[in-house]
């Protein structure tokens, strides 16, 4: 039997995450074909039921729910997973669960969210549903208008009516005349 056929049988028949992970690691090419974290998997919960769960696109654990409020808690987990359909409205742990139930679900080790997180190896990016820090408001100073001042009248500088004079340097020695009779 070809390896991919065996893998397909294991994936459709298995309800254990470990079996799926082992089947995927068995054939290297299958890692490109199947993202097993997106497959619905029956996970044992502390209530005794097996609940269909998977890792949601936002990295939180989600359970099979048809009303986005309650997970399906019955003996039909295998039938849900094998149906190949998706639930009408899955319930996600984290922020969605906190909106509906007042808790994120991961904070209680006996909660199905914690069980699913461990069983599926989920690593939610915001398990505590902490709001993103809001950017600090930037204050822009109000535009101020400079007081308008009227410039004082200016008097033009006086101008000379005399023609410009040019002084030329001279190299000639002044002539002196000595008085007569002087030595």
WOPENOR-V178683 format. One record per residue. N is the residue number from 0. PHI is phi in degrees with one decimal (none if undefined). OMEGA is omega in radians with two decimals (999 if undefined). NEAR is the number of other C-alpha atoms within 8 Angstrom. Layout:
n->N phi->PHI omega->OMEGA near->NEAR
n->N phi->PHI omega->OMEGA near->NEAR
This chain:
n->0 phi->none omega->-3.14 near->4
n->1 phi->-61.3 omega->-3.07 near->5
n->2 phi->-62.5 omega->-3.14 near->7
n->3 phi->-66.3 omega->3.09 near->8
n->4 phi->-66.6 omega->3.10 near->8
n->5 phi->-63.2 omega->3.12 near->9
n->6 phi->-61.2 omega->3.14 near->10
n->7 phi->-62.2 omega->3.12 near->8
n->8 phi->-65.1 omega->3.13 near->8
n->9 phi->-62.0 omega->-3.11 near->11
n->10 phi->-67.6 omega->-3.12 near->9
n->11 phi->-79.1 omega->-3.09 near->7
n->12 phi->-91.7 omega->-3.03 near->7
n->13 phi->-80.5 omega->3.03 near->9
n->14 phi->-119.2 omega->-3.11 near->9
n->15 phi->-113.6 omega->-3.14 near->9
n->16 phi->-59.9 omega->-3.12 near->10
n->17 phi->-63.2 omega->3.11 near->6
n->18 phi->-63.6 omega->-3.14 near->10
n->19 phi->-65.5 omega->3.14 near->12
n->20 phi->-62.3 omega->3.13 near->9
n->21 phi->-66.3 omega->3.14 near->8
n->22 phi->-63.9 omega->-3.14 near->11
n->23 phi->-68.9 omega->-3.13 near->12
n->24 phi->-70.4 omega->-3.13 near->9
n->25 phi->-65.7 omega->-3.10 near->6
n->26 phi->-127.9 omega->-3.01 near->10
n->27 phi->-58.5 omega->-3.09 near->8
n->28 phi->-66.2 omega->-3.10 near->6
n->29 phi->-67.3 omega->3.11 near->10
n->30 phi->-61.3 omega->3.11 near->10
n->31 phi->-79.5 omega->-3.05 near->7
n->32 phi->-91.2 omega->-3.01 near->6
n->33 phi->-130.3 omega->2.99 near->7
n->34 phi->-99.8 omega->-2.98 near->8
n->35 phi->-66.8 omega->3.11 near->7
n->36 phi->-73.1 omega->-3.14 near->8
n->37 phi->-94.1 omega->-3.14 near->8
n->38 phi->-86.5 omega->3.06 near->7
n->39 phi->-67.1 omega->-3.07 near->9
n->40 phi->-133.5 omega->3.08 near->12
n->41 phi->-80.2 omega->-3.11 near->13
n->42 phi->-117.2 omega->3.09 near->13
n->43 phi->-70.2 omega->3.10 near->9
n->44 phi->-110.1 omega->-3.14 near->12
n->45 phi->-70.7 omega->3.12 near->9
n->46 phi->-78.9 omega->-3.12 near->4
n->47 phi->100.3 omega->3.11 near->6
n->48 phi->-85.1 omega->2.96 near->10
n->49 phi->-99.1 omega->-3.03 near->12
n->50 phi->-115.0 omega->3.07 near->16
n->51 phi->-68.8 omega->-3.13 near->14
n->52 phi->-138.6 omega->3.02 near->13
n->53 phi->-159.7 omega->3.07 near->14
n->54 phi->-93.2 omega->-3.12 near->13
n->55 phi->-75.4 omega->-3.14 near->10
n->56 phi->-58.8 omega->-3.13 near->5
n->57 phi->-90.1 omega->3.08 near->7
n->58 phi->78.0 omega->3.05 near->10
n->59 phi->-84.6 omega->3.03 near->15
n->60 phi->-79.9 omega->3.05 near->15
n->61 phi->-132.0 omega->3.10 near->13
n->62 phi->-110.4 omega->3.10 near->13
n->63 phi->-70.0 omega->3.13 near->14
n->64 phi->-144.6 omega->3.10 near->14
n->65 phi->-105.7 omega->-3.13 near->12
n->66 phi->-131.5 omega->-3.13 near->9
n->67 phi->58.8 omega->3.14 near->9
n->68 phi->-129.9 omega->-3.07 near->8
n->69 phi->-123.4 omega->3.03 near->8
n->70 phi->-74.6 omega->3.03 near->12
n->71 phi->-77.6 omega->-3.13 near->10
n->72 phi->-120.3 omega->3.10 near->7
n->73 phi->-151.3 omega->-3.10 near->8
n->74 phi->-86.5 omega->-3.05 near->7
n->75 phi->-103.2 omega->-3.09 near->6
n->76 phi->-55.7 omega->-3.13 near->11
n->77 phi->-59.9 omega->-3.13 near->9
n->78 phi->-67.7 omega->3.11 near->7
n->79 phi->-61.4 omega->-3.09 near->10
n->80 phi->-64.8 omega->-3.10 near->12
n->81 phi->-73.9 omega->-3.07 near->8
n->82 phi->-65.0 omega->-3.12 near->6
n->83 phi->76.2 omega->3.11 near->6
n->84 phi->-96.2 omega->3.07 near->6
n->85 phi->-115.2 omega->3.12 near->5
n->86 phi->-69.6 omega->-3.12 near->8
n->87 phi->-64.5 omega->-3.08 near->7
n->88 phi->-154.3 omega->-3.13 near->9
n->89 phi->-60.2 omega->3.09 near->13
n->90 phi->-104.8 omega->-3.12 near->15
n->91 phi->-97.1 omega->2.99 near->12
n->92 phi->-71.7 omega->3.13 near->14
n->93 phi->93.0 omega->-3.03 near->15
n->94 phi->-62.7 omega->-3.13 near->10
n->95 phi->-63.8 omega->3.14 near->10
n->96 phi->-62.4 omega->3.13 near->14
n->97 phi->-65.2 omega->3.10 near->13
n->98 phi->-63.4 omega->-3.06 near->8
n->99 phi->-81.6 omega->-2.97 near->7
n->100 phi->-113.6 omega->3.11 near->7
n->101 phi->85.3 omega->3.11 near->7
n->102 phi->-144.0 omega->-3.12 near->9
n->103 phi->-76.9 omega->3.13 near->15
n->104 phi->95.3 omega->-3.12 near->13
n->105 phi->-75.8 omega->-3.05 near->13
n->106 phi->-75.9 omega->3.12 near->8
n->107 phi->-111.2 omega->-3.09 near->7
n->108 phi->-62.9 omega->3.14 near->7
n->109 phi->-93.1 omega->-3.09 near->7
n->110 phi->-78.4 omega->-3.14 near->11
n->111 phi->-60.8 omega->3.11 near->9
n->112 phi->-63.0 omega->3.11 near->11
n->113 phi->-65.9 omega->3.12 near->13
n->114 phi->-60.8 omega->3.14 near->14
n->115 phi->-65.6 omega->3.13 near->15
n->116 phi->-60.5 omega->3.14 near->12
n->117 phi->-69.8 omega->-3.07 near->8
n->118 phi->-63.7 omega->-3.09 near->9
n->119 phi->-92.1 omega->-3.11 near->10
n->120 phi->68.3 omega->-3.11 near->7
n->121 phi->-73.2 omega->3.08 near->12
n->122 phi->-135.1 omega->-3.09 near->7
n->123 phi->-58.8 omega->-3.11 near->9
n->124 phi->-73.7 omega->3.13 near->7
n->125 phi->-140.2 omega->-3.03 near->7
n->126 phi->-64.7 omega->-3.12 near->10
n->127 phi->-92.7 omega->3.12 near->9
n->128 phi->56.6 omega->3.10 near->9
n->129 phi->-81.2 omega->-3.13 near->6
n->130 phi->-67.0 omega->3.10 near->4
n->131 phi->-65.8 omega->3.14 near->4
n->132 phi->-62.8 omega->3.14 near->4
n->133 phi->-81.9 omega->-3.13 near->4
n->134 phi->-64.8 omega->3.11 near->4
n->135 phi->-66.2 omega->3.13 near->4
n->136 phi->-68.0 omega->3.11 near->4
n->137 phi->-95.3 omega->3.13 near->4
n->138 phi->-95.4 omega->3.10 near->4
n->139 phi->-103.7 omega->-3.13 near->4
n->140 phi->-61.4 omega->3.13 near->4
n->141 phi->-65.9 omega->-3.14 near->4
n->142 phi->-64.4 omega->3.10 near->4
n->143 phi->-108.2 omega->3.11 near->4
n->144 phi->-98.2 omega->3.12 near->4
n->145 phi->-71.2 omega->3.14 near->4
n->146 phi->-63.2 omega->-3.14 near->4
n->147 phi->-85.2 omega->3.12 near->4
n->148 phi->-118.9 omega->3.09 near->4
n->149 phi->-92.2 omega->-3.12 near->4
n->150 phi->-65.3 omega->3.12 near->4
n->151 phi->-70.1 omega->3.14 near->4
n->152 phi->-65.3 omega->-3.13 near->4
n->153 phi->-107.7 omega->3.11 near->4
n->154 phi->-99.1 omega->3.14 near->4
n->155 phi->-67.5 omega->3.13 near->4
n->156 phi->-64.3 omega->-3.13 near->4
n->157 phi->-65.4 omega->3.12 near->4
n->158 phi->-112.0 omega->-3.13 near->4
n->159 phi->-87.7 omega->3.08 near->5
n->160 phi->-96.8 omega->3.12 near->4
n->161 phi->-76.8 omega->3.11 near->4
n->162 phi->-70.8 omega->3.13 near->5
n->163 phi->-67.0 omega->-3.13 near->4
n->164 phi->-110.8 omega->3.10 near->4
n->165 phi->-111.3 omega->3.09 near->4
n->166 phi->-102.9 omega->-3.13 near->4
n->167 phi->-101.4 omega->3.11 near->4
n->168 phi->-71.3 omega->3.12 near->4
n->169 phi->-125.1 omega->3.10 near->4
n->170 phi->-112.7 omega->-3.11 near->4
n->171 phi->-77.3 omega->3.09 near->4
n->172 phi->-84.4 omega->3.11 near->4
n->173 phi->-68.2 omega->3.12 near->4
n->174 phi->-87.5 omega->3.10 near->4
n->175 phi->-120.1 omega->3.09 near->4
n->176 phi->-118.8 omega->-3.14 near->4
n->177 phi->-88.9 omega->3.11 near->5
n->178 phi->-66.1 omega->-3.11 near->5
n->179 phi->-66.0 omega->3.13 near->4
n->180 phi->87.7 omega->3.10 near->4
n->181 phi->-89.4 omega->-3.12 near->5
n->182 phi->-87.5 omega->999 near->2
